[in-house]
C-alpha cells in the first residue's frame, strides 16, 4: 500500500516527513548514534556499508517504511514503521515503531510527538489494530513520553543478541 501521508508535519513550518533515501544514511546513522545507548552500539565513523545493506532491504520491502523528517535541507528526525500481519487478535495487522530519533538540538520542542502521531495516523490508515514499540528500561523520559501519547507498558520483552553486536 502506497503511503499518502507525506508532506508537512503539522505544527512545524518547513518541516516535512518523507521516505528516507540512501543519501540520507550519514544523517540517519548519526541520529541513531546520538545518545548513550546508540553511541555504544552504532559505528557511523567506521563506514556505512552495513547500514547501506540494511537500508536496501528495508527500502525494498513494502512492509517496512523508514522515514526522514526534513527541516529545509537538514534531516532532523527519523523512525521506522513496520507492518506485521498475524493470526492473533483475530488476524489483526499490527504496526511496530522502531528507531525513533530526533536530533539533539531539536529535542523538547514537540517534533518527536508530531512524528509519532504521524506514525500512529499512518498505521491507522493502513488498518492496524495494534501499534507497539519497545524502549530500553534505562530511558524513563522515553517511558513518560510514550505514555503521554497513550501507550501503556503491557508486556515484558526479551532480546537475545546472537552476533555479538
N, C-alpha and C positions, 0 to 999 in steps of 0.2 A: 504494500500500500504506500503510495507516494505521500510524503509529508507536505501539508499545505500551510502549516502554521509558521512559515518562515517570515522574517521581516522584523519590524521594530519590536523591541522589548518594552512592554507597557510601563510607563513611568520614567523612561530614560530616553532623552533626546539624543539621537545619533547612535544609539546602541541597538544592534541587531543580533538575532540568533540565525545561524546558518549552518549548513552541513560543513563539517571540518574537511579540509583538503590536506593532501600530503605536504604541501608547502607550509602548513601550519605546525608541522611536527616540532620544530625547535621551541616554539612558544608553548605548545601543549605540554611537552615534556618538562619545560621549565615550571609550568604551573603545578604539575604533579610532584615535582621535586621541592617545591617551595613550602615545606612545612616539616616539622620534626620527623614524622613517620616517613614521608616521601623522600626526604633528604637522605634517609638511611637506606632506602631500597631502590631509588631511581639513579640512573647514571647518565645524565644528559651530557656531561663532559667527556664521556668515553665513546661517543658515536651514537648515531641514531639508527643503525642497522636493525637491531631487534625491534625497535619501535616502528620502523617502516614496514617490517614484515607483519607485525600485529595490525598496524593500520590498514594494510591491504586486505587482510582477512575480514576485519570489522567492516570496512567500507564496501566490500563486495557482498556482504550478507544482508539481505533486506530485514532480517530480524534484529539487526543492531544499527544504532544510529549514534554517531559521535558528532557532537555539535561544538561550534565555537561561538563565543559571544564576542562580537567585534564592536569596538568604540572607535569610529573613524578608521584609522589604519592599524590599530592595536588590538590583538587578541587579549581579552581581559578575563575570560572565563571559559569553562568547558564542562561537559558532562557526557556520559554515555548512557543511552537508554536502550535496553534490550527487551525484546518481547518474547515471552516464554509460554508456549502452549502446554497444556497439561490436562490430565484426566480428573484430578481432584477439583473440588468445588464445582462439580457438575460440568466439567470440561472447560472451565474458565481460563481465559488467557490472563497472564499477569505481566506486569512491567517491572523490570529491575533497574533501579537508578544506581549508577556507579561513577566513581571518579569525579565527583563534584568539586570543582576548584574555582576560586575567584582570586585574581591577582592581589597580592598583599596590600598594595596601595589603594585598592578599590573595595576592600572588605569593610563591613559595617554600615554600608550605605544603602542596603536593600537589594543590591544586584543579585546576590545569591538567592534570596527569596523569590525575586521575579523569575530567575532561571528555573528554579524548582517548580514554581507554579506553571511555567510554560511546559515543563516536562509532564506535570500532572494533567494538564489540558490535552497534550498530545496523546498520552496514554489513554485518557478517556475517549478521545476522538477515535482511537483505534479499537475501542471496545473492551479495554482491560477491566476486569472485575476487581483486581487487587494490584496495588503498587507497593513494592517492597524495596528496601535498601538496607545496607549494613553500615555501621560506623564503628570505629575502634572504641573499646572501653575507655581508653585514655583520653577521650575527647568529650568531656562533659558539656562544653559550649556547643558542640555539634548536636549532642543529645537534646539540649534545650531548643536549639534552632529547629530541628526536625519535629519535636513535639509541638512547638508553636505552629507548625504547618499542619498539624493533625495526625502525624504519625504516632504510633504507640509501640513501646517495646513489648513485643508479644512472644518472642521466641528466644531460645538460646542458640547461638550459632557456633559452629566449629569449622576450623580450617586445618588442612594438612599440607604443609609445604613439601613437595616431592622432588624439587630440582635444586634445592639449596639456595634459592633466591629469596 
